[in-house]
Amino acid sequence: MSLEDKAKATAKNIEGKAQEALGNVTGDPEDKAKGKAKQAESAVRHGLEDVKDNVKKELK
């Protein structure tokens, strides 16, 4: 996983956690849902990059 891609995925995860927390504080279910969606997107990005890394290792 490139450092830049990893940083972007981590930033998206942090953004999602913050938005979910804001939704919890304000009671806004839309913010909570959007925050969880951002966290899920981050997990998918991390997973894809891990697959890429493993393929690269196997091809060496």
Legacy VTK file of the C-alpha trace (Angstrom):
# vtk DataFile Version 3.0
C-alpha trace
ASCII
DATASET POLYDATA
POINTS 60 float
0.000 0.000 0.000
1.446 3.296 -0.951
1.955 5.692 1.892
-0.257 8.287 0.208
-3.150 5.841 -0.286
-2.829 4.603 3.276
-2.896 8.166 4.599
-5.988 8.994 2.527
-7.816 5.887 3.759
-6.875 6.639 7.366
-8.007 10.246 6.995
-11.341 9.055 5.576
-11.736 6.723 8.570
-11.024 9.521 11.051
-13.413 11.827 9.209
-16.093 9.151 9.384
-15.575 8.558 13.102
-15.822 12.279 13.774
-19.001 12.599 11.726
-20.548 9.578 13.438
-19.656 11.043 16.853
-21.216 14.366 15.855
-24.364 12.506 14.848
-24.421 10.767 18.213
-24.066 14.066 20.077
-26.636 15.938 18.010
-28.966 12.979 17.565
-28.801 13.326 13.770
-29.191 9.867 12.227
-28.063 11.150 8.810
-24.682 12.256 10.170
-24.299 8.920 11.946
-25.057 7.012 8.756
-22.722 9.134 6.639
-19.954 8.679 9.201
-20.373 4.916 9.179
-20.372 4.919 5.370
-17.065 6.803 5.317
-15.578 4.294 7.731
-16.760 1.423 5.536
-15.247 3.100 2.472
-11.960 3.399 4.334
-12.034 -0.302 5.233
-12.618 -1.230 1.595
-9.738 0.981 0.471
-7.428 -0.621 3.018
-8.541 -4.068 1.896
-7.917 -3.325 -1.773
-4.496 -1.925 -1.072
-3.635 -4.997 1.019
-4.607 -7.213 -1.907
-2.402 -5.147 -4.224
0.499 -5.454 -1.781
0.093 -9.220 -1.539
-0.031 -9.615 -5.323
3.128 -7.538 -5.684
4.905 -9.693 -3.089
3.863 -12.895 -4.846
5.081 -11.642 -8.223
8.573 -10.851 -6.931
LINES 1 61
60 0 1 2 3 4 5 6 7 8 9 10 11 12 13 14 15 16 17 18 19 20 21 22 23 24 25 26 27 28 29 30 31 32 33 34 35 36 37 38 39 40 41 42 43 44 45 46 47 48 49 50 51 52 53 54 55 56 57 58 59
